[in-house]
Amino acid sequence: MAWRKIVSHDDIDRFLNETKCMHDSAVVSANYISGVYCDEKKAMHFPYNGTTLLLTVDSQWVDRIEMLFTGVKYCSMMKPTDIWDCTLEFRDDLYGKNRCDSLIVWTDGGRFSPEYEFVIKKFSLNESYTSFVIAEGMKWRYAKEADELDCLDEDYERYT
């Protein structure tokens, strides 16, 4: 089955309603692909939008969910990896006042607040923080909808 793309607020509402906001779920795997590669002359290349994150979540209420984030800008996975209720939203304020690039933000808890997380309160590995992903795009599906032809999927093709 095809991936369901998140391109509008209606898509976000459908995702949250269908997945029950991932209530009582847990992250079971996170596969991050940087997109960095070496050419035949051993020169390293860093593609601008080459980062991809496949996040797999098990749920007590719905089937296993796969979320594919493209153009990943930042991600952080914290322990424990349980999800009480996730949030998903478009944000256009993460680059400051001079840019209004729209990014999608997923978090395993409350609304993502970088002012609190990174400015008002100092970051410490001794404290529990919310897991989150900030990316240019996202699509999702139930894992049972995957099939053997997925190796041809456009997002994986350049990494195989």
VOMAR-61696 format. One record per residue: residue number from 1; residue in one letter; y, x, z of N, C-alpha, C, O in turn. Coordinates in nm, 2 decimals. Layout:
// residues N
SITE resi resn n_north n_east   n_up ca_north ca_east  ca_up c_north c_east   c_up o_north o_east   o_up
SITE  NUM    a       Y      X      Z        Y       X      Z       Y      X      Z       Y      X      Z
...
// end
This chain:
// residues 160
SITE resi resn n_north n_east   n_up ca_north ca_east  ca_up c_north c_east   c_up o_north o_east   o_up
SITE    1    m   -0.12   0.08   0.00     0.00    0.00   0.00    0.12   0.09   0.00    0.12   0.20   0.05
SITE    2    a    0.23   0.04  -0.06     0.35    0.12  -0.07    0.42   0.13   0.07    0.40   0.04   0.15
SITE    3    w    0.49   0.23   0.08     0.58    0.25   0.20    0.69   0.15   0.20    0.73   0.11   0.09
SITE    4    r    0.73   0.10   0.31     0.84    0.01   0.33    0.96   0.10   0.36    0.97   0.16   0.47
SITE    5    k    1.06   0.10   0.27     1.18    0.18   0.29    1.28   0.11   0.38    1.29  -0.01   0.38
SITE    6    i    1.35   0.19   0.46     1.46    0.14   0.55    1.59   0.17   0.48    1.63   0.29   0.48
SITE    7    v    1.65   0.07   0.42     1.78    0.10   0.35    1.89   0.01   0.39    2.00   0.02   0.35
SITE    8    s    1.85  -0.09   0.48     1.96   -0.19   0.52    1.93  -0.23   0.66    1.82  -0.20   0.72
SITE    9    h    2.02  -0.30   0.72     2.01   -0.35   0.86    1.90  -0.45   0.86    1.83  -0.47   0.96
SITE   10    d    1.88  -0.53   0.75     1.77   -0.63   0.75    1.63  -0.56   0.75    1.54  -0.60   0.82
SITE   11    d    1.62  -0.44   0.69     1.50   -0.36   0.69    1.47  -0.31   0.83    1.36  -0.32   0.88
SITE   12    i    1.57  -0.27   0.90     1.56   -0.23   1.04    1.51  -0.35   1.13    1.42  -0.33   1.21
SITE   13    d    1.57  -0.46   1.11     1.53   -0.58   1.19    1.39  -0.62   1.16    1.31  -0.65   1.26
SITE   14    r    1.34  -0.61   1.03     1.20   -0.64   1.00    1.11  -0.54   1.07    1.01  -0.58   1.12
SITE   15    f    1.15  -0.41   1.06     1.06   -0.31   1.12    1.05  -0.33   1.27    0.94  -0.33   1.32
SITE   16    l    1.16  -0.35   1.34     1.15   -0.37   1.48    1.08  -0.50   1.52    1.00  -0.50   1.62
SITE   17    n    1.10  -0.61   1.45     1.02   -0.73   1.47    0.87  -0.72   1.45    0.79  -0.76   1.53
SITE   18    e    0.84  -0.66   1.33     0.70   -0.65   1.30    0.62  -0.55   1.39    0.50  -0.58   1.42
SITE   19    t    0.69  -0.44   1.43     0.62   -0.35   1.51    0.64  -0.37   1.66    0.60  -0.30   1.75
SITE   20    k    0.71  -0.48   1.69     0.73   -0.52   1.83    0.81  -0.41   1.90    0.79  -0.39   2.02
SITE   21    c    0.91  -0.35   1.83     0.99   -0.24   1.89    0.90  -0.13   1.94    0.94  -0.05   2.02
SITE   22    m    0.78  -0.12   1.89     0.68   -0.02   1.94    0.66  -0.03   2.09    0.63   0.08   2.15
SITE   23    h    0.67  -0.14   2.15     0.66   -0.16   2.29    0.52  -0.11   2.34    0.42  -0.14   2.27
SITE   24    d    0.51  -0.03   2.44     0.39    0.02   2.50    0.31   0.10   2.39    0.19   0.07   2.37
SITE   25    s    0.38   0.19   2.33     0.31    0.27   2.22    0.32   0.42   2.27    0.38   0.45   2.37
SITE   26    a    0.26   0.50   2.18     0.26    0.65   2.21    0.26   0.73   2.08    0.19   0.69   1.99
SITE   27    v    0.34   0.83   2.08     0.34    0.93   1.96    0.21   1.00   1.97    0.18   1.07   2.07
SITE   28    v    0.12   1.00   1.87     0.00    1.07   1.87    0.00   1.20   1.78   -0.08   1.29   1.80
SITE   29    s    0.10   1.20   1.68     0.11    1.33   1.61    0.25   1.33   1.54    0.31   1.23   1.51
SITE   30    a    0.30   1.45   1.52     0.42    1.47   1.45    0.40   1.59   1.35    0.37   1.70   1.40
SITE   31    n    0.40   1.57   1.22     0.38    1.67   1.12    0.51   1.70   1.06    0.56   1.62   0.98
SITE   32    y    0.57   1.82   1.09     0.70    1.86   1.04    0.68   1.96   0.92    0.61   2.06   0.94
SITE   33    i    0.74   1.93   0.81     0.73    2.03   0.69    0.88   2.07   0.67    0.96   1.99   0.63
SITE   34    s    0.90   2.20   0.68     1.04    2.25   0.67    1.08   2.26   0.52    1.20   2.25   0.50
SITE   35    g    0.99   2.27   0.43     1.03    2.28   0.29    1.07   2.42   0.25    1.09   2.45   0.13
SITE   36    v    1.07   2.52   0.34     1.10    2.66   0.31    0.98   2.72   0.24    0.87   2.69   0.27
SITE   37    y    1.01   2.80   0.13     0.90    2.86   0.06    0.95   2.99   0.01    1.06   3.02  -0.01
SITE   38    c    0.85   3.08  -0.03     0.87    3.21  -0.09    0.83   3.20  -0.24    0.73   3.14  -0.27
SITE   39    d    0.92   3.26  -0.32     0.88    3.26  -0.46    0.80   3.38  -0.49    0.76   3.46  -0.40
SITE   40    e    0.77   3.40  -0.62     0.68    3.51  -0.66    0.74   3.65  -0.63    0.66   3.75  -0.62
SITE   41    k    0.87   3.66  -0.60     0.93    3.79  -0.56    0.94   3.80  -0.41    1.01   3.89  -0.36
SITE   42    k    0.88   3.71  -0.34     0.88    3.71  -0.19    1.02   3.67  -0.14    1.05   3.70  -0.02
SITE   43    a    1.11   3.61  -0.22     1.24    3.57  -0.17    1.22   3.43  -0.11    1.16   3.35  -0.16
SITE   44    m    1.28   3.41   0.01     1.27    3.29   0.08    1.38   3.19   0.02    1.49   3.23   0.00
SITE   45    h    1.34   3.06   0.01     1.43    2.96  -0.03    1.44   2.85   0.07    1.33   2.81   0.13
SITE   46    f    1.56   2.80   0.10     1.58    2.70   0.20    1.64   2.58   0.13    1.76   2.56   0.13
SITE   47    p    1.56   2.48   0.09     1.61    2.37   0.02    1.70   2.28   0.11    1.67   2.27   0.23
SITE   48    y    1.80   2.23   0.06     1.90    2.15   0.14    1.84   2.03   0.20    1.86   2.01   0.32
SITE   49    n    1.76   1.96   0.13     1.70    1.84   0.19    1.54   1.85   0.19    1.48   1.75   0.17
SITE   50    g    1.49   1.96   0.21     1.35    1.98   0.20    1.27   1.95   0.33    1.15   1.96   0.33
SITE   51    t    1.33   1.90   0.43     1.26    1.88   0.56    1.20   1.73   0.56    1.27   1.64   0.53
SITE   52    t    1.08   1.73   0.61     1.01    1.60   0.62    0.94   1.59   0.75    0.88   1.69   0.80
SITE   53    l    0.93   1.48   0.81     0.86    1.46   0.94    0.78   1.33   0.93    0.83   1.22   0.90
SITE   54    l    0.65   1.35   0.94     0.56    1.23   0.95    0.52   1.21   1.10    0.45   1.29   1.16
SITE   55    l    0.57   1.10   1.15     0.54    1.06   1.29    0.44   0.95   1.30    0.46   0.85   1.23
SITE   56    t    0.33   0.97   1.37     0.23    0.87   1.38    0.23   0.82   1.53    0.23   0.89   1.62
SITE   57    v    0.22   0.68   1.54     0.23    0.62   1.67    0.12   0.52   1.68    0.09   0.44   1.59
SITE   58    d    0.05   0.52   1.80    -0.05    0.42   1.83    0.02   0.32   1.92    0.10   0.35   2.01
SITE   59    s   -0.02   0.19   1.90     0.04    0.08   1.97   -0.07  -0.01   2.03   -0.18  -0.02   1.98
SITE   60    q   -0.04  -0.06   2.15    -0.13   -0.16   2.21   -0.12  -0.30   2.14   -0.21  -0.38   2.16
SITE   61    w   -0.01  -0.32   2.07     0.02   -0.46   2.02    0.00  -0.47   1.87   -0.03  -0.58   1.82
SITE   62    v    0.02  -0.36   1.79     0.00   -0.36   1.65   -0.08  -0.24   1.61   -0.11  -0.15   1.69
SITE   63    d   -0.12  -0.23   1.48    -0.20   -0.12   1.44   -0.12   0.01   1.44    0.00   0.01   1.45
SITE   64    r   -0.19   0.12   1.42    -0.13    0.25   1.41   -0.02   0.25   1.30   -0.04   0.20   1.19
SITE   65    i    0.09   0.31   1.34     0.21    0.31   1.25    0.24   0.45   1.21    0.24   0.55   1.29
SITE   66    e    0.28   0.47   1.08     0.32    0.60   1.03    0.47   0.59   0.98    0.50   0.49   0.91
SITE   67    m    0.55   0.68   1.03     0.69    0.68   0.99    0.72   0.81   0.92    0.69   0.92   0.98
SITE   68    l    0.77   0.80   0.80     0.80    0.92   0.72    0.95   0.94   0.71    1.02   0.86   0.65
SITE   69    f    1.01   1.04   0.78     1.15    1.07   0.78    1.18   1.18   0.67    1.11   1.28   0.67
SITE   70    t    1.27   1.16   0.59     1.31    1.26   0.49    1.45   1.31   0.51    1.53   1.24   0.57
SITE   71    g    1.48   1.43   0.47     1.61    1.49   0.50    1.64   1.50   0.64    1.75   1.47   0.69
SITE   72    v    1.54   1.55   0.72     1.55    1.55   0.87    1.66   1.65   0.90    1.66   1.77   0.86
SITE   73    k    1.76   1.60   0.98     1.87    1.69   1.03    1.84   1.74   1.17    1.87   1.86   1.20
SITE   74    y    1.77   1.66   1.25     1.74    1.71   1.39    1.63   1.62   1.44    1.63   1.50   1.42
SITE   75    c    1.54   1.68   1.51     1.44    1.60   1.58    1.40   1.67   1.71    1.41   1.79   1.73
SITE   76    s    1.36   1.59   1.81     1.32    1.64   1.94    1.21   1.55   1.99    1.23   1.43   2.01
SITE   77    m    1.10   1.61   2.03     0.99    1.53   2.09    0.97   1.58   2.23    0.95   1.70   2.25
SITE   78    m    0.99   1.49   2.32     0.98    1.52   2.46    0.85   1.46   2.52    0.80   1.36   2.47
SITE   79    k    0.80   1.52   2.63     0.69    1.47   2.70    0.74   1.38   2.81    0.85   1.42   2.87
SITE   80    p    0.68   1.28   2.85     0.56    1.22   2.79    0.60   1.16   2.65    0.72   1.13   2.63
SITE   81    t    0.50   1.13   2.57     0.53    1.07   2.44    0.51   0.92   2.43    0.49   0.87   2.33
SITE   82    d    0.52   0.86   2.55     0.51    0.71   2.55    0.64   0.65   2.51    0.75   0.70   2.53
SITE   83    i    0.63   0.53   2.45     0.74    0.46   2.40    0.74   0.32   2.47    0.65   0.24   2.46
SITE   84    w    0.85   0.29   2.54     0.86    0.16   2.60    0.91   0.06   2.50    0.85  -0.05   2.48
SITE   85    d    1.02   0.09   2.44     1.08    0.02   2.33    1.16   0.11   2.24    1.25   0.18   2.30
SITE   86    c    1.13   0.12   2.11     1.21    0.21   2.03    1.34   0.15   1.98    1.35   0.03   1.98
SITE   87    t    1.43   0.23   1.94     1.55    0.18   1.87    1.56   0.25   1.73    1.51   0.36   1.72
SITE   88    l    1.62   0.18   1.64     1.63    0.23   1.50    1.77   0.18   1.46    1.79   0.06   1.46
SITE   89    e    1.85   0.27   1.41     1.99    0.23   1.37    2.05   0.33   1.27    2.01   0.44   1.26
SITE   90    f    2.14   0.28   1.19     2.22    0.36   1.10    2.34   0.41   1.18    2.40   0.34   1.26
SITE   91    r    2.37   0.54   1.17     2.49    0.60   1.23    2.57   0.67   1.13    2.52   0.74   1.05
SITE   92    d    2.70   0.65   1.14     2.79    0.72   1.05    2.90   0.80   1.13    3.00   0.84   1.07
SITE   93    d    2.87   0.83   1.25     2.96    0.90   1.34    2.91   1.03   1.39    2.97   1.09   1.48
SITE   94    l    2.80   1.08   1.34     2.73    1.20   1.39    2.79   1.33   1.34    2.76   1.44   1.39
SITE   95    y    2.87   1.32   1.23     2.93    1.45   1.17    3.07   1.47   1.22    3.14   1.56   1.17
SITE   96    g    3.12   1.38   1.30     3.26    1.39   1.35    3.35   1.30   1.27    3.30   1.21   1.19
SITE   97    k    3.48   1.31   1.29     3.57    1.21   1.24    3.60   1.23   1.09    3.65   1.14   1.02
SITE   98    n    3.58   1.35   1.03     3.61    1.38   0.90    3.51   1.34   0.79    3.53   1.34   0.67
SITE   99    r    3.39   1.31   0.84     3.28    1.27   0.75    3.22   1.14   0.80    3.21   1.12   0.92
SITE  100    c    3.17   1.06   0.71     3.11    0.93   0.75    2.97   0.92   0.68    2.93   0.81   0.63
SITE  101    d    2.89   1.03   0.67     2.76    1.02   0.61    2.67   0.93   0.70    2.67   0.94   0.82
SITE  102    s    2.60   0.84   0.63     2.52    0.75   0.70    2.38   0.81   0.72    2.31   0.86   0.63
SITE  103    l    2.34   0.82   0.85     2.21    0.88   0.88    2.13   0.77   0.96    2.19   0.68   1.02
SITE  104    i    2.00   0.78   0.96     1.92    0.69   1.03    1.87   0.76   1.16    1.83   0.88   1.16
SITE  105    v    1.88   0.69   1.27     1.84    0.75   1.40    1.73   0.66   1.46    1.75   0.54   1.49
SITE  106    w    1.61   0.73   1.49     1.51    0.66   1.57    1.50   0.73   1.70    1.51   0.85   1.71
SITE  107    t    1.48   0.65   1.81     1.46    0.70   1.94    1.35   0.62   2.01    1.33   0.51   1.98
SITE  108    d    1.28   0.69   2.10     1.17    0.62   2.17    1.22   0.54   2.29    1.14   0.50   2.38
SITE  109    g    1.35   0.53   2.31     1.41    0.46   2.42    1.54   0.39   2.39    1.54   0.33   2.28
SITE  110    g    1.63   0.41   2.47     1.76    0.34   2.45    1.84   0.40   2.33    1.79   0.49   2.26
SITE  111    r    1.96   0.35   2.31     2.04    0.39   2.20    2.08   0.54   2.22    2.10   0.59   2.32
SITE  112    f    2.07   0.61   2.10     2.10    0.76   2.10    2.25   0.78   2.13    2.33   0.72   2.06
SITE  113    s    2.28   0.86   2.23     2.41    0.88   2.27    2.44   1.04   2.27    2.42   1.09   2.38
SITE  114    p    2.48   1.10   2.16     2.49    1.25   2.17    2.60   1.29   2.26    2.59   1.40   2.32
SITE  115    e    2.70   1.21   2.29     2.81    1.25   2.38    2.75   1.27   2.52    2.78   1.36   2.59
SITE  116    y    2.66   1.18   2.56     2.60    1.19   2.69    2.49   1.30   2.69    2.49   1.39   2.78
SITE  117    e    2.41   1.30   2.59     2.30    1.40   2.59    2.35   1.54   2.58    2.29   1.63   2.64
SITE  118    f    2.45   1.57   2.50     2.49    1.71   2.47    2.62   1.75   2.52    2.65   1.87   2.52
SITE  119    v    2.71   1.66   2.56     2.84    1.71   2.60    2.87   1.69   2.75    2.89   1.78   2.82
SITE  120    i    2.85   1.56   2.80     2.88    1.53   2.93    2.78   1.60   3.03    2.81   1.65   3.13
SITE  121    k    2.65   1.59   2.99     2.55    1.64   3.07    2.48   1.76   3.00    2.44   1.74   2.88
SITE  122    k    2.47   1.87   3.07     2.41    1.99   3.01    2.26   1.96   2.98    2.19   1.90   3.06
SITE  123    f    2.21   2.02   2.87     2.07    2.00   2.83    1.99   2.09   2.92    2.02   2.21   2.94
SITE  124    s    1.88   2.04   2.97     1.79    2.12   3.05    1.64   2.08   3.02    1.61   1.96   3.01
SITE  125    l    1.56   2.18   3.00     1.41    2.15   2.98    1.35   2.09   3.10    1.23   2.04   3.10
SITE  126    n    1.41   2.10   3.22     1.35    2.05   3.34    1.37   1.90   3.36    1.32   1.84   3.45
SITE  127    e    1.45   1.84   3.27     1.48    1.70   3.28    1.42   1.62   3.17    1.39   1.68   3.06
SITE  128    s    1.39   1.50   3.19     1.33    1.42   3.08    1.44   1.36   2.99    1.54   1.30   3.04
SITE  129    y    1.43   1.38   2.86     1.52    1.32   2.77    1.45   1.24   2.67    1.32   1.24   2.66
SITE  130    t    1.52   1.16   2.59     1.46    1.07   2.49    1.42   1.15   2.37    1.49   1.24   2.33
SITE  131    s    1.30   1.12   2.31     1.26    1.18   2.19    1.34   1.10   2.08    1.36   0.98   2.09
SITE  132    f    1.38   1.18   1.98     1.46    1.12   1.87    1.45   1.19   1.74    1.41   1.31   1.74
SITE  133    v    1.48   1.12   1.63     1.48    1.18   1.50    1.61   1.14   1.43    1.64   1.02   1.43
SITE  134    i    1.68   1.23   1.37     1.80    1.20   1.29    1.77   1.25   1.15    1.74   1.36   1.13
SITE  135    a    1.78   1.15   1.05     1.74    1.19   0.91    1.82   1.11   0.81    1.89   1.02   0.85
SITE  136    e    1.81   1.16   0.69     1.88    1.09   0.58    1.80   0.96   0.54    1.87   0.86   0.49
SITE  137    g    1.67   0.96   0.55     1.60    0.84   0.51    1.47   0.82   0.59    1.42   0.92   0.66
SITE  138    m    1.42   0.70   0.58     1.29    0.67   0.65    1.22   0.56   0.58    1.28   0.47   0.52
SITE  139    k    1.09   0.57   0.58     1.00    0.46   0.54    0.88   0.46   0.63    0.85   0.56   0.70
SITE  140    w    0.81   0.35   0.63     0.70    0.33   0.72    0.59   0.25   0.66    0.61   0.18   0.56
SITE  141    r    0.47   0.26   0.73     0.36    0.17   0.69    0.26   0.17   0.81    0.27   0.25   0.90
SITE  142    y    0.16   0.08   0.80     0.05    0.09   0.89   -0.05   0.19   0.84   -0.07   0.20   0.72
SITE  143    a   -0.10   0.27   0.92    -0.19    0.38   0.88   -0.31   0.33   0.80   -0.36   0.40   0.71
SITE  144    k   -0.36   0.21   0.83    -0.47    0.15   0.76   -0.44   0.12   0.62   -0.53   0.10   0.54
SITE  145    e   -0.31   0.12   0.58    -0.27    0.10   0.44   -0.28   0.22   0.35   -0.27   0.21   0.23
SITE  146    a   -0.30   0.34   0.42    -0.31    0.46   0.34   -0.44   0.46   0.26   -0.54   0.40   0.31
SITE  147    d   -0.44   0.54   0.15    -0.57    0.55   0.08   -0.58   0.69   0.02   -0.49   0.78   0.04
SITE  148    e   -0.68   0.72  -0.05    -0.71    0.86  -0.10   -0.61   0.90  -0.20   -0.60   1.02  -0.23
SITE  149    l   -0.53   0.81  -0.26    -0.43    0.85  -0.36   -0.30   0.90  -0.30   -0.21   0.94  -0.37
SITE  150    d   -0.29   0.90  -0.17    -0.17    0.95  -0.10   -0.13   1.09  -0.13   -0.01   1.12  -0.12
SITE  151    c   -0.22   1.17  -0.17    -0.19    1.31  -0.20   -0.09   1.31  -0.33   -0.03   1.42  -0.35
SITE  152    l   -0.08   1.21  -0.40     0.01    1.20  -0.51    0.14   1.14  -0.48    0.23   1.13  -0.56
SITE  153    d    0.16   1.10  -0.35     0.28    1.04  -0.31    0.40   1.14  -0.33    0.38   1.26  -0.30
SITE  154    e    0.51   1.09  -0.38     0.62    1.18  -0.42    0.67   1.27  -0.30    0.72   1.38  -0.33
SITE  155    d    0.66   1.22  -0.18     0.71    1.30  -0.07    0.62   1.41  -0.03    0.66   1.51   0.03
SITE  156    y    0.49   1.41  -0.06     0.39    1.51  -0.03    0.36   1.60  -0.15    0.32   1.71  -0.13
SITE  157    e    0.39   1.56  -0.27     0.35    1.63  -0.39    0.39   1.77  -0.39    0.31   1.86  -0.43
SITE  158    r    0.51   1.80  -0.35     0.56    1.94  -0.36    0.51   2.03  -0.25    0.53   2.15  -0.25
SITE  159    y    0.44   1.97  -0.15     0.38    2.05  -0.04    0.23   2.07  -0.05    0.18   2.14   0.03
SITE  160    t    0.17   2.02  -0.16     0.02    2.03  -0.17   -0.01   2.14  -0.28   -0.13   2.16  -0.30
// end
